[in-house]
Amino acid sequence: MKKYIISGALFLFVAMFLTINGKSQKVDACGLITKSEVQSAIGTSVLAPLKDEGKLGDIPFSHCTFKKNSDLIALLLTIYTYKSKDEVKKLFESSMKQVGGTEPVSGLGDGAYWWKSKNSLFVIKDKYMVTILLGPETGELKAAKSIGEIVVKKMP
């Protein structure tokens, strides 16, 4: 019994140490923005957020979806957690070039671009990539940038 208690305590210590040092720090997308902040940014009411998380390959992600009604999405906020700042920066720069039709956005995180045809804002901060996908008639760059500013301020 003592062996299990000591093993459990050691596991908790290692997990705390890694989290404090940013090695396994998860980000909850729904914890970065409130319903009222979303409504203020897009100028319309939304339902309570829906939370989801998982992995895209080996990249952990957290989704937070705000809907206008049961069928229509107003905002899909996704936070991807990469292994390093360098990894996310390389991916960010290559994707910006590959998709075309993007516009750099200054003053937001470590870099940002607006993909107008997809009504999406991509932002990097440290080892995280934030995607802000706005639904139809929920605003464009101004609304997305407002949401991005709120989210980036609350990120680790």
N, C-alpha and C positions, 0 to 999 in steps of 0.2 A: 504494500500500500504506500509506504514512504517513497519508494522508487517512482511511482506514478505521480505523486504530489510534486516531487523534485523535478521530474521531467516536465510536468505541466507548468510549473513556475518558470523553468528555464525557457520553455517555448514562449510564454507570455513576455518575458524579458526581451528575448530576441525579436519578437514581433513589435514590441514597443520601440526598441532601438532602431529597427529598420524603418518604421513609420516616422519617427522623429527625424531621421536622416534623409527622408524623402525617397527611400528605395522602393517602398510599396504603398505609397500614399494614394488612396483612391479618392476620387472626386465625385460627389453626388450632384449631378446636373440640377436636380430639383431643389437642392439646398443653396443654389447660387442665385436664384431669382424667385420672387414671389408672384402670385397671381395678380396682385394689384400693380406691381411694377410692369408686368407684361401688358396689362390692360391700358396702363398709362402710355406705354411706348407705341402700341399699335392702334390705340384709339377705339377699342371695342371690347365688349365683355367676353370672357372666356370661362370655360368650366374648370373644375379643380384639375391640377396636373396629374398626368399618368407617368409613372416611373418605370424604367426598364434598364437592365444592365446586362452585359455579356462580354464576349470577345469577338473581334474581327481578326481571324488568324490568331496571332499572339498579342494583339493590341486590345487591352481592356477598354470598354466604353461605358458611358452612362448616358441614357436618353431621358429627356423630360419633354413630354408632349402636352401642349395646351390646345384644346379644341374650342371652336366657336359653338359647335353643337355636336351631337353624337357622330356625325359623319365628316365634318369639315375641320381640318387642322389649321390653327392660326399660327402656331410656332412649334417647331421641332428643334430643341436645343440638345446638342450632343457634345460630350467631352471625351476625347480620346487621350489615353495616357501612354506615352511612348517611353522607351528606356532612357532616352537622353535628349537634351536640348538640340544637339547636333543632328540626331536622327529625325526629329520632327521638322527642323529647319530645312533639311535636304528634301524631304517629302513635300513640304509646303511649297518650296521654290519650284520643284519639278512639276507639281500638279498645276500651279498657277500658269506655267508656260504651256503645258499640254492641253488644258481645256480651252484656252483662248477666250476672247471676249471678257476678260477680267479687268478690273480697275483697282490699282493699289489704293489702300485706305490708310492714311497717316494717323498717328497719335493713338493707336490702339494696340496694346500688348507689345510683343516683340516683332510684330508684322501682321498685316491684314490685307485681304483683298475681297472685292465684291464681284460676284458672278451674277450679272444682271439677268441673263436668260433663265437662271435657276432660282432667282430671288433669294440668293444665299450669300452669307458673309462668313468667311473663314478667317480665324484669328489664331495666332500662336502666342503662347506665353510659357516660358521655361520649357518643360517637356510635354506640354499639353497642346492639343489642337482643339479648338472650339468651332463647331459649325452651327450657324443660326440660319435655319431654313424657314422662311415666312410663307404662309399659305396665301391664297388669292385674296386680294383686297385688304391686306393687313399692313400695307405700307411697303416702302422699298428701303433704300439705303439708310435714310434718316432713322427709321424705326429699328432696323437691324443694328445700326451703330449705337443707338441708345441702349439696346439690350446688351450689346457687346461690352459697353462701358461698365454697366452694372455687374455683369458676370466677371469680367477681368479683375475688378476691384476686390471681389470676394474670393478669388482663387488663391490657392497656396503659393 
